[in-house]
Amino acid sequence: MDSTTLWTYSLIAGVAVILIVACLLILIIVTARSIDKNAVSIWTVGKTIAANTVSIWLLQETNEVARQILSGAGAIVKTASSIDEKLGQVAGRLG
């Protein structure tokens, strides 16, 4: 094999390697763009889920405040009943 043939085969092999590397690089770029696009979609959905679940936390706080109001209302009912009972006694003595 002479040097020209060897040089030609080496050049062909080098071009083949460059083409394979270029194809792999293009595949990597396409995959990276796909990953980036999917990551943006996931981020958007995650923000939507977070915005929609905030109300659950607020509902828990609302339930706690409602329990406090209910216990306060129970105390008011007891006091009102006591006042009503005493007014009934006073009315009975006056009437």
Phi, psi and omega in degrees: 000128182272172185292329179293317179295316178298318179295320179296314178297321178295319179295317178297317179296319178296317178296320179297316179297317180297319179295318179295315179297320179296318178298316179296321178296319177297319177297320178296317180296316179298317179295318179297319178294322178296317178297317179297317179298316179293324178295321177296319178297316179297318179299316180296315179295320178299319178294322178295317178297316179299318180294324182282336182268353176299323182296332178295316178298317179295325178295323176297318178295321178297319178297321179295316178296321179297322177297319179295319178296319179297318178293323176295322178294324177298319178294322178295319179298317179298316180294318179295321178296319179297317179296317180298319179297315181293321177295325177295320178295316179296318179295323178294323179285327181277330190267000000 
